[in-house]
């Protein structure tokens, strides 16, 4: 894990309002009251659980 990286901190991601996880990735979304009104509500981020390189096909 990279120190201070919000995407690598999976424990912090699981505290989001909306959280889904499977074997490969995590989706997290939290409505931040500081967001401007033109930010789409419910938008979030998908983060890979592993950063290892996959073999090319």
Backbone as CSV, one residue per row, in Angstrom:
resi,resn,N_x,N_y,N_z,CA_x,CA_y,CA_z,C_x,C_y,C_z
1,UNK,0.841,-1.174,0.000,0.000,0.000,0.000,0.888,1.239,0.000
2,UNK,0.536,2.198,-0.821,1.251,3.451,-0.866,0.771,4.336,0.281
3,UNK,1.682,4.820,1.084,1.340,5.626,2.259,0.566,6.879,1.854
4,UNK,-0.598,7.088,2.482,-1.392,8.283,2.235,-2.290,8.219,1.008
5,UNK,-2.280,7.130,0.279,-3.103,7.003,-0.926,-4.533,6.622,-0.529
6,UNK,-5.510,7.472,-0.854,-6.896,7.181,-0.477,-7.449,5.971,-1.231
7,UNK,-6.906,5.666,-2.391,-7.372,4.514,-3.152,-6.802,3.204,-2.618
8,UNK,-5.626,3.263,-1.999,-5.015,2.066,-1.433,-5.544,1.737,-0.039
9,UNK,-6.173,2.698,0.602,-6.700,2.518,1.953,-8.102,1.905,1.875
10,UNK,-8.173,0.581,1.707,-9.464,-0.095,1.536,-10.338,0.006,2.778
11,UNK,-9.746,0.104,3.951,-10.521,0.279,5.179,-11.308,1.580,5.165
12,UNK,-10.695,2.623,4.647,-11.387,3.912,4.550,-12.500,3.861,3.507
13,UNK,-12.256,3.165,2.403,-13.279,3.058,1.360,-14.533,2.357,1.862
14,UNK,-14.377,1.346,2.719,-15.546,0.585,3.170,-16.440,1.403,4.099
15,UNK,-15.990,2.578,4.528,-16.819,3.463,5.345,-17.724,4.356,4.505
16,UNK,-17.654,4.248,3.193,-18.457,5.088,2.296,-19.947,4.790,2.458
17,UNK,-20.774,5.750,2.049,-22.227,5.578,2.112,-22.693,4.404,1.254
18,UNK,-22.088,4.268,0.099,-22.422,3.184,-0.821,-21.135,2.427,-1.107
19,UNK,-21.139,1.122,-0.850,-19.918,0.323,-0.950,-20.255,-1.046,-1.523
20,UNK,-19.582,-1.417,-2.595,-19.704,-2.751,-3.173,-18.297,-3.296,-3.367
21,UNK,-18.161,-4.605,-3.178,-16.848,-5.229,-3.311,-17.017,-6.618,-3.915
22,UNK,-16.098,-6.985,-4.818,-16.027,-8.365,-5.291,-14.570,-8.806,-5.199
23,UNK,-14.226,-9.910,-5.835,-12.869,-10.436,-5.732,-11.821,-9.533,-6.384
24,UNK,-12.252,-8.653,-7.283,-11.314,-7.881,-8.081,-11.266,-6.382,-7.779
25,UNK,-12.392,-5.810,-7.359,-12.414,-4.366,-7.193,-13.398,-3.919,-6.113
26,UNK,-13.316,-2.626,-5.793,-14.179,-1.984,-4.806,-14.806,-0.763,-5.462
27,UNK,-16.101,-0.556,-5.239,-16.778,0.676,-5.653,-17.204,1.396,-4.388
28,UNK,-16.900,2.675,-4.286,-17.269,3.457,-3.111,-17.786,4.822,-3.549
29,UNK,-18.838,5.279,-2.874,-19.426,6.581,-3.177,-19.951,7.204,-1.893
30,UNK,-19.589,8.443,-1.666,-20.068,9.190,-0.513,-20.408,10.599,-0.963
31,UNK,-21.552,11.083,-0.577,-21.940,12.452,-0.912,-21.253,13.394,0.061
32,UNK,-20.434,14.260,-0.457,-19.704,15.221,0.357,-20.457,16.554,0.309
33,UNK,-20.867,17.086,1.457,-21.615,18.340,1.458,-20.824,19.525,0.888
34,UNK,-19.511,19.370,0.764,-18.696,20.434,0.168,-18.738,20.409,-1.350
35,UNK,-19.296,19.333,-1.943,-19.359,19.242,-3.401,-20.239,20.349,-3.964
36,UNK,-19.825,20.937,-5.081,-20.693,21.930,-5.716,-21.955,21.270,-6.261
37,UNK,-23.023,22.029,-6.441,-24.295,21.437,-6.869,-24.247,20.773,-8.243
38,UNK,-23.269,21.116,-9.080,-23.213,20.508,-10.410,-22.508,19.147,-10.430
39,UNK,-22.035,18.663,-9.282,-21.460,17.320,-9.193,-22.596,16.312,-9.150
40,UNK,-22.512,15.289,-9.979,-23.574,14.289,-10.074,-23.668,13.511,-8.758
41,UNK,-24.832,13.551,-8.090,-24.979,12.761,-6.853,-24.836,11.271,-7.151
42,UNK,-24.144,10.584,-6.277,-23.993,9.138,-6.439,-22.799,8.725,-7.263
43,UNK,-22.066,9.696,-7.827,-20.876,9.280,-8.566,-19.827,8.814,-7.567
44,UNK,-19.036,7.871,-7.969,-18.054,7.294,-7.057,-16.835,6.835,-7.820
45,UNK,-16.111,5.913,-7.232,-14.899,5.427,-7.862,-14.767,3.921,-7.749
46,UNK,-14.161,3.338,-8.765,-13.868,1.905,-8.772,-12.364,1.749,-8.628
47,UNK,-11.953,0.937,-7.669,-10.541,0.752,-7.364,-10.204,-0.733,-7.435
48,UNK,-9.149,-1.060,-8.164,-8.676,-2.451,-8.197,-8.145,-2.833,-6.837
49,UNK,-8.384,-4.066,-6.430,-7.874,-4.547,-5.142,-6.399,-4.902,-5.215
50,UNK,-5.929,-5.289,-6.366,-4.536,-5.693,-6.515,-3.875,-4.796,-7.545
51,UNK,-2.647,-4.437,-7.287,-1.914,-3.612,-8.253,-0.892,-4.426,-9.034
52,UNK,-0.923,-5.746,-8.890,0.026,-6.572,-9.631,-0.307,-6.534,-11.112
53,UNK,0.704,-6.602,-11.929,0.508,-6.579,-13.366,-0.062,-7.903,-13.858
54,UNK,-1.017,-7.816,-14.750,-1.617,-9.008,-15.322,-0.894,-9.360,-16.602
55,UNK,-0.792,-10.645,-16.938,-0.134,-11.005,-18.191,-0.937,-10.493,-19.383
56,UNK,-0.246,-10.016,-20.396,-0.952,-9.530,-21.576,-1.431,-10.705,-22.407
57,UNK,-2.500,-10.489,-23.137,-3.052,-11.565,-23.975,-2.808,-11.299,-25.427
